[in-house]
Amino acid sequence: MADYKSYSMELGGRTLTVDIGRVGKQANGCCFMHYGETVVLSTATASKKPRDGIDFFPLSVEFEEKMYSVGKIPGGFNKREGKASTHSVLTSRVIDRPMRPLFPKDYRNDVTLNNLVMSVDPECDPEIAAMLGSALATSISDIPFDGPCAMTQLGLVDGEFVINPGYELKSKSDLQLTVASTREKVIMIEAGANEIPEEKMIEAIYKCDEQNKEIIKFFDAIVADCGKQKHDYEHYEIPAELNEALKTVCPPEEMEKVVFTDDKQTREQNVAAVREKFAEQYGDQEAWMSLIDDALYQYEKKTVRKMILKDHKRPDGREITQIRPLAAEVDLIPRAHGSAMFTRGQTQICDVVTLAPLSEAQRIEGLDPFITRQRYMHQYNFPSYSVGETKPSRGPGRREIGHGALAERALVPVLPTEEEFPYTIRAVSETFESNGSTSQASICASSMALMAAGVPIRKPVAGISCGLVTGETDDDYIVLTDIQGLEDFFGDMDFKVAGTHDGITAIQMDIKIHGLTRTIVEEAIARTKQAREYILTDIMEPCISEPRKQLSKWAPKIVQIKIDPEKIGEVVGQRGKTINALIDQFQVSIDIDDDGSVSVCGDDQENMDKALEAIRIITTEFEKGMILTGKVVSIKEFGAFLEFAPGKEGMVHISKIANSRINRVEDVLQLGDVVRVVCLGKDKMGRISFSIKDCPNDDPMDMGRVVAVAVPENE
């Protein structure tokens, strides 16, 4: 084992060490990454031959979270890691997005980038080690790759930037930013932020870019020292003769007419007609027919890019900065707690909000000790009918999970605290129709649905996406506002930005080229701000301008009080006996947090109020002079025991029941009677006693059998 090499650098105040040749020698590339005491094994492997019958690059990225890395055994029956967590999927996507454009466009060999998280230092996020490990493992391997690239995370704590913050600092940060760069340009941006101004966000992005360039220098030295020669591969090209034949069937000026329409279905029919015409003339050319779909795609792409870049003409006839027709409405779904629909051109999202008690929050078993539950959940669905296709639903894929997480990240900064609004909140975005940037339409629809549900969000949030078409030089480009599907497919960038009137709450940038100049980044951010202001002011706010004051009649009602945390055990009772009695008696659900916050949820306000009063009685120390109402639950020779609330009882001595002498308690009281009493304080032995006859009441006896909730009337 002495033949392996080790390299180190200081990164964000901690030491990053890379061991190469120590483990994983049969992978094409392998890096044993140590960041502080975080350890991640990153590998890059490629198949020997291209996969047959595909027209795309088959790249798979995995981020495997092992619970032994944080000294835990997985929960559940199986006791081993299973399906990838949401966090794992999102981290895999963050690694995939900047690296994919750096592989050759015609590479068809399967490539897998695997990151095995083996040890977690809370001060050194394993995401960083995995991101850097994937880039370096691929760079030193023999897999064709135009790297290396590097990634940095940035936080903003108390107004100061923090490079690669640990878990604790992340939980306090106003910004969670990840930026990937090549030697020259920014290649990927992902951010969640508490309304960060555009200028501050740009400053943060390029602080990350500076750090990335230092990392790439470190990587370059490693690649020069132990990198493998890149292997040859089977290049995939469309024969020039096929391209020329296609132009004879559909000349360039005709192809412009084929794609120049604002209706997606019409465009698809036009392209299908071109294919049929080609098949009529060249159907006997089997080799050509096997390639015609890709050739037609490339021809269509070249035509669209030329129209936009050279002629400043968009396929649907819009101006470069023009947004498609917009519409907004609320209350589509009658029994939902809140609903809204947002339409932008042929993109349409319906969002439905459901409210529930805090006990319904999602429990999370992961590597971050500061994230154990999720109170707000945003989920995104993309059915096949939304794009006119037919295929069965197999549950959410990585794209759906990513889009849902982006919308969630955009809205979290404006949500009320649990103290302000003690509810679990679930927002589900259903894609009714898709033609570009459904994730940003989801943000708009969700913002309105939350307000319609009566969730007191601080401000509405809107999102929009910009695209890009580039030429041969850095100065030759066009930034497009509000890209539709065709411009996304054939363009070079999808730059999504969400926020309020006052700042950015989320960014996600994907590109297909080798990076963006600072000029393009600044223009895209400025363009999205302008569009966001228009959507908020002219479309969303006229539809619903603020959260409703009342919840839907179909939503559960929740009231909350604070108790002494030391009294929690009394409310819960032995083995949950007391709290379960309250739940059964008043038909409510009750949640108690460690800090003493008690939430009572139900449909009947009267029962909820009674449950709250019972909890107050349970947690209140009886004092002399306090007047209460209790139920007779036990009769003895010497007196009667009254229950004032589940688990809270007191005794009335036989001498304190009536003004006149009685021989038997049963002569006056029966089981189930409800009476009012006054507390007499503690006796010599420290016991609390009560009196019926001394209670200041003209008619102290209530012989009804309906249980009344105990109320400390002197409070």
N, C-alpha and C positions, 0 to 999 in steps of 0.2 A: 504493500500500500504506500510505499515511500515515493512512488513515482508520480503521484498526483501533484497538481499545482494549486496554490492558494493565492488569491489577490484580495486586497482590502482598500477601502476608501472611507472617509468620514462623510456621512449623509444625514443631514438634519440633526446633528449633535450626537449621533450614534454610529457605530462601526458596521459597515456592510462588508461581509466577507463572502467570497465566491470560491468554492472548491470545484476543480475540474479534473476529471480522471480518477476521482475517489470512489464514486458509485455510478451505477447506471451506464456502464460502458457499452452496452449493446444498443442503446438508443443512438439515433443520428447525432443528437446533441444533448448534453446533460449538465446542469449546474446545481450544485448543492449550496443553497442560499442561506446565509446566516445574517440576520439583521437584529442586533442585540441578541436576545435569547430566542427570537423567532427563527424557526427552521422550516424551509420549504424546499422540496425536491422538484425542480422544474426540468421537464424533458420535452424534446421535439423529435418526433419520428415521422417517417414518410414511407409510403408503399414503394415497392420496386418499379411498378408499372402504373400507368394511368388507369383510372377506372373507365370501363367501356360504357359508351352510350350516354355520356353526360356532357353538358355544355357549360359547366361552371367549375369553380375551384372548390373541392370538398375539404374544407378546413373545419376541424373540431377542436374546441378549447374546453378544458375541464379544470375546475377548481374544487378539489376534494377536501372537505372539512372533516378532519378526524377528531372525535371528541377526546381521545387520549391526549391531544395537543394541549388541552386545558385541564387535564386530570379528571375527566368525567367519563362515566359509562353511559352510552346512549339510553334514553328512556324508551318506554314501550316494551312490548312482549319479546321482540326479536333480539334486542340488545346488541345490535350492530347498525352501522350507518346504512341508510337505504337511499331513497330518492333524494336528489340534490335539493338543498334548501333554496328558498328564494334568493337569499344573499349570495349563495354559491353561483346561481344562474346569472345574477346581475354582475358579479365579479368576472365571470367567464366572458360575458358580453363586452365588458370594458377592456379586457385584454384582446379580444377578437377584433374590435372595431379599428384600432390604429394599425394593427399588424396585417390585416387582410390586404389592404391596398399595396403593401410592399412586396407581395409575392408576384411573380410574373402572371400577367393576365391570361396567358394560354396554358398555365400549369394545371394539369388534371390529375396528378398523383394525390392520393389521400394523405393528409397531414393531420396529426394529432399533437396538440400542445397540452401536456398534463402537468398540473401543479398539485402536489401532495403536501398538505399542511400538517407538519409533524410536531411542532412546538410553537406556542404562542406566548410572546412577551407582550403584556398589555400596552407597553410603551412603543411597540413596533408592530404596526398593523401588518398581518401576513399578506394582505392585498398588494402592498408595495413590493415585497419580496417575490410574489408570484408574477406581477407585471414585469418587473425587471428580469426575473429568471426566464420567463418565456421568450422575451426579446433576445437575451444573451444566448440562451440555448440554441435558438434558431440561427443566430448570427455565427456561432462557432461551428455549426453543423455543416454538412454538405448539401443541405436543402437550399435551392435557389431563393434568395431573400435579399432585398435591397435595404438592409438595415446596417447598423442597429438603430432602434428607436429607444426612447426612455420615457418613463412616466413619473410624475411627482404629484403628491397630494398637498393641499394647502388649506389651513384653517385660519380663522380670524377670531382671536380671543382677546377681549378687552381692547379692541381696536388695533391689535398687532397681528401681523401675519406669522403663522407657525408652519414650518416645513414638516410634512409627514407627521401630523399630530397623532398621539396614541389614542386609545379608546376614551379615556377620561376627558382629554381636551376636546375630542370630537363632540362629546356630549354637551359641552359648553360653548361650542363654536358657532358663530353666526354665518359661517361659510364652510361648505364641504366641497372642495374643488379638486378635480383630477384632470391633469393636462398631460398629453403625450406629444412628443416632438421628435422630429428627425434632426439631423445636423443643422438644417437650414430653417425649418418651418414647423409651426404647430400643426399637428395632424389629428388630434382628437381633444374634445373638451366635454366634461360632464360636471355639472354643478347643482347643488342645492343651497339656497341662500335665504337669509332673512331680509329680503328687500334691499339688496346691495345695489347702490347706484351704478350706472353703466361705466362711468369712469373708473370707479374702484374695482369693478370686475375686470376690466381690461388690464389694470395695473397688476391684479392678482394673477391673471393668465400669463403675463409675460415675466412675472417673478418665477413661476413654475418653469417657463421655457428656459430661463437662465440656468436654473438648477439642472434641467434635463441636458443641456449642452455639456455641463461638467460631467454628468454621468456617462454621456456618450464618449467623451474623451477617455474615460476609464475603460469603457467597453472596447473602444478601438484598440487600445493597448493589449487587451486580452485576446481579441480576435487576431491581431498581428502575431501574437506569441503562440497561440495554439489552435487557431481556426483551421478547419478543413477546406479543401478545395471544393467548390460547388460542383455537383454532378450535372451531367447533361440530361436532358429530358426530351420527350417527344413533343415537338412544337405543334400547336393547333392553328392552322391557317385556312382561310377561305380561298380557294383557287381564284386567281385573277380572272380567268376565263368565265367563271360562274358569276362574278360581280359584273362583268361586262354584259353577259347575257341578261342579267336581271335589269340592267339599265336600258336594254333594248325593249324589254317587255314593259317597263315603267320608267320613262326618262325622268331626270331629276325634277323638272318643272311639274311633272305629273305626281311625283312622290310628295311634293309640297302640298298639293291639293288633297292627297290621301290623308295626310296627318293634320291638316289645318282645319280643325273643328273643335268646338268646346264640348262635344258629346263623346264620351268614352266608347259607348257601344257603336256609334257611327264610325269612329276611327278604326275600331277592331274589325268591323265589317268591310271597310275599305281595304285594309291590309289583307284580309282573307281573300278578297276578290283579286288582288294582285297575285297572291300565291296560286289561286286557281288558274289564272291566266298563264302563269309561268308553267304550271303542270301540263296545261294543254299543249304547249309548244315543246317542252323538254321532259315530259313524263317518262320517256324511254331512257333518260340518263340517270341510272340508279344512283351513281355516286353523287351527282348533283342534288338529287331529290333528298338524299340523306342529310344534306347540308343546307337546304334551302331556308329552313326556319331561322337558323343562325345568320345566314347571309342577309335575309330580309330584315332581321333585327338590327344588324350592323348598318344596313342601308338607311333604315328608318332613323336610327340614332344619329348618323352622320348628317342627315337632312335636317333634323330638329336642331342639332347643335349649330349648324351653319345658319339656319333661319334666325336663331336667337342672337348668336354672336356677331354675325356680319350684317344682318338685315334688321335686327332689333324687333323681330316679329315672333310672338309667342304662338304656340299651336292653337290656342283658343281665342286669339285676337286681342288679348289684353295688353295694356301698357306694362312696361317693365315693373313699375311700382304699384300696379293696380291689384286690389284684392277681389276675389270672386264674389258674386252676390251672397249676402249674409242674411240669416234669419234666426230668431231666437224666440222660444216660448216655454212656458212652465205649466205644471199640473196636467201633463198628458195622462198619467197613470192614476186613476181615481183613488185606489186604496193604498198607494205608496205613501210613505211618510214625506217624501219630497221627490219631485221629478222635473226634468227639463230637457229640451232638445235644442241642439245647436246645429245649424246647417251652413256649410260654406261650399258653394258650387255643388258638385256631386259627392261631397263628403258630408255625412249626416250621423250624428251621435245622439243617442238618448241615454241620459244618466238617471239612475234611480238610487235614492238615498234611503237607508234603513237605520233606525235608531234602536239601541238596546242598552240594557244595564252594563255597567263596567265589567261585570263578571263575564260578559261575552267577548271581552278583548282577546285577541289571539295570543296564545302563549308561544314564546320563541325559545327554542333550545339551540343556542349557537355558540360562537366563540367570543362574542362581545359581552362582557359581564354587565354592561350598562344597558343592554337591550334584552329584556326578558319577556316583554309583552308589547303588543301593538294595539293601541286604542283606535286609531284611524286606519282603515283599509280601503285602498282604491284598487278595483279589479277591472280589467279591460278584456272584452271579448271581440273576436274578429271572425264571424261566421263566413262560410264560403259564399252564401247568397249575396253578401255585401259587395262582392266583385263579380257577380254573375256566374259563379262557378258552382259545381255540385260535388261535394265530398263530405263524408261523415265527420262529425265533431269528435275529436279524440282528446278533448281537454286543452287547457292553455299550453302553448309552446313557449319557447324562449322569447319570441317577439312579443307575444301577448303579456308575458310577465314583465318584460322591460318597459313596454308602453304604460302598463298600469303603475309601475314604480315611478316612472317619470311624472305622471300626473299627480301621484301621491306626494312626491317630493315638492311639486309646485304649490300644493295647497296646504301642506303642514304648517308653514310659517304664519298663516292667517287664522288658524283654528283657535278656538277658545281653550283655556286650560280645563283640566278636569274639575277644578273648584268652581269655575264659571259655568261649566256645562257638563254635568256628570253622566255622560253617555258614551257608549261605544258607537262609532260611526262607520258604516260601510257604504261606499259609493261604487256602483257597478256601471260601467260605460258599455252600452250595447251599440256596436257598429251596425247601423242600418244600411249605410251606403258608403263606399270608400273610393276616393280618387285623390289621395294625397293628404298627408298630415292629419290622420285621425287622432293621433295622440294629443295634438294641440286643440283640436275640437273637443276632445274629452275634457281637457282642463276647463274650457269655457262652459261646457254643459254641466260639469260637476260643480263649478262655482255657483251657478244659478240654482242647481238642484239643492245644494246645501242651504242657500238662503231661503228657498221655497220650503224647506223642511223646518225652518226656524232655528237652524244652527247659527249662533251669533259670531260668524266669521268677521274679522276686523275689517277686511276690504275684499272686494271681488278681484279675482285673478283671471287673466286671459293669456292665451298663447298663440303664437304664429310661427311659421317656418319660412326661411329664406333658402333659395337655391343658388347655384353657381354654374356658369359655363365658362371655361377657360380656353385660351388660344395657345400660341406657341411661346409667348413670353409672359412674365409676371404681370405686366401692365395690360395685357390683352385679356379682359374678362368682363362678364356681365353678372351682377347680382340680381336675382329675381325675387320679388316679394310674393309670398303665398304660392308655393309650387304645387302643381297638380302631379298626379302619378307619373305621367309621361316625362315631365321635367325632372322628376326625382330619378326615374330609371335611367334616363339618358344624360343627366347632368352630373356634376362633380361634387355636389355638397347638399346635405340636408342639415341646416342650422336652425335648431328649434330653441326658442327663448320664450319663457313664461314669466309673468310678473304682474304687479299692481301698477297704479299710477306712479308710485314712489320708488319702485326699484325691482330688481330681478329676483325671482324665487327659484328658478330652475333653468338649466341649459343642458342641451344634448346636441353635440355636433358630430356628424358622420361625414366622411369624405371618401372619394374613390381615387384621389390623386395623392401625390407625395407631399402634401402640406399646403397651408395657406400663409400668405404674407400678412403682416400686421395690418396693412391697409384694408385687406379684404375682411379680416376679423372685425375691425372697427366699423366698417361700412355695414356689415351684416347686423351687428348689434344695434347700430343707429337705426337701420331700416326696420328691425323688429320692434323697437321702441315706438316708432311712429305708427306702425300698424296696430300695435297693442293698444295705444291710446285711442285710436279710432274705434276698435272693436268694443272697448270698455264704454266709451262715451256715447257712441252712436247706436250700438246694437244691444249690448247686454243691460246697461243701466236703464234704458227706457222700458225694458221688459220687466226687470226686477232690480231695484236700486239698493235695497238693504234687506237684511234678514227679517223674516216675519217675526212678530212679537209672540205669537202663539204657535205651539206645535200642532200638527195635524191631529184630528180626533182619533186617528188610527194609531198614532204613535204612543208608546208607553210613557206614563208620567213618572218622573223621578224627583224625589225631594231628598235633601242632604242635610245632615247635621254633623257637628264635631263633638266627640266625647273624649274624655281622658283616656289616652292609650292604655293606661293601667287597668281600665275598666272593660277592655275588650273581652277578656276571659269571662266576665260576668254575663255579657250579652250572648256570647257563644254558648256558655254552659258546658257541663261535663259531656264530652263526646257529641257536642252540638245540640244537646237536648233543648236548651233555652231558645236558641235562634230558630231551630226547626219548629218549635211550638208557635213562635211568632209568625213564621211563614205559613203554617197550616191554619192558624186562627184567623189571620187577616188576608190570606190569599195574595201575598206579595212576595217579591224576592228582595233579599237584603245582602248588600256587599259591604264589607268592612276592610278598610286599608290599615296598614300598620301604624299610620300617623293618627288614627282615630276618626277618620272620615267615614261616615256611615251613610250609605245610599239606600233608599227604599223605593222600589219600583213596583207599579201596579196599574190597574185600569180604573179602580174605584178610589177616588180622592179621599172619601171618608175613611175607608179602611187604611189607606196609607197614613193618614193623620193619626189614627188610633195606634198604628204600629210605631210611629215616631214617638208618641207620648209614652207608650209602654217602654221603649228604649230609654227615654229620659228617666222614667221611674227606676228602671233597673240600675242605671248609672248614677242615681242621685242618693246621697246619704240622707236617711231619715233624720229630721230634726224636730225638736219640740215645737208644737204649734202647727205643724204641717197638716193640712187636711187632704185626705185621699179617699178614693172609692175603691172598694175591694170586693172580691167574691168569696163566700164561705166555701172552703174546700175540705175542712176537717173539723169535727166537733169532738171535744173531750169533756170529761167531767168538770174540769177546771176552767174551761173556756173554749173559744173558737179560733181557728186559724183562718186568716184571710189571705188570698192571693191578689196582690196589687198589679202584678205583671208576671209573665212566665219566669219562674225561678226567684221571684221576690215575694216573700211571705212575711206575715207578722201575726202576733197573737193579741186577742182581746180577752182579758180575764173575765170570768163570769160576773165579777162584781162591777165591771165597767160596761156591761151590756145594756142594762135598763136602769131607770131612776129608782125603781122599787126593787126589793129583794126578789130574786127568782131562784127556784130550787134546781131546775134543770135548764141547761142551755137550749135544749130542743123546744122548751116552752116558748121561746122567742125567735130563735134562728133555725133555719133548715139549710141543708146543703144546697148550694147554688144561689142562695140569697145574695143580693148585691146591696152593700151598705156603705155609708160614709162614716169615716172615723177621723179622729184627731190624734196626732202623735203626742205621746206623753213624755218622750225622751227615754233615757236609759235608766235602768234600775241599778241597784248596788252591784249586781253581777255583770253589768255592761250590756244587758239585754234590752232591746227596744220593745216598748209596750204601747198599746193603742186603746182608745176608748170610743165607744159609740155614744154613751150617755152624755159625755162632755163635749160632743161635737156641736158647734153652734148652728143648729138646724132645727126648724120647727117640726120637720117630719124626717128624722134621720133614717127611717126604715124605707127601703125600696124593695118590696117583696116580689118584684118582677123577676123573671128568670133569664132575662137578656143581660149578658155580661157587658158591663160598662168598663171602659178603659180607665185605669187609675190616672188621675191628674193632680199634680201638686198645685193646689189652687192658690197657695200664697205666693207663687212665683210671679 
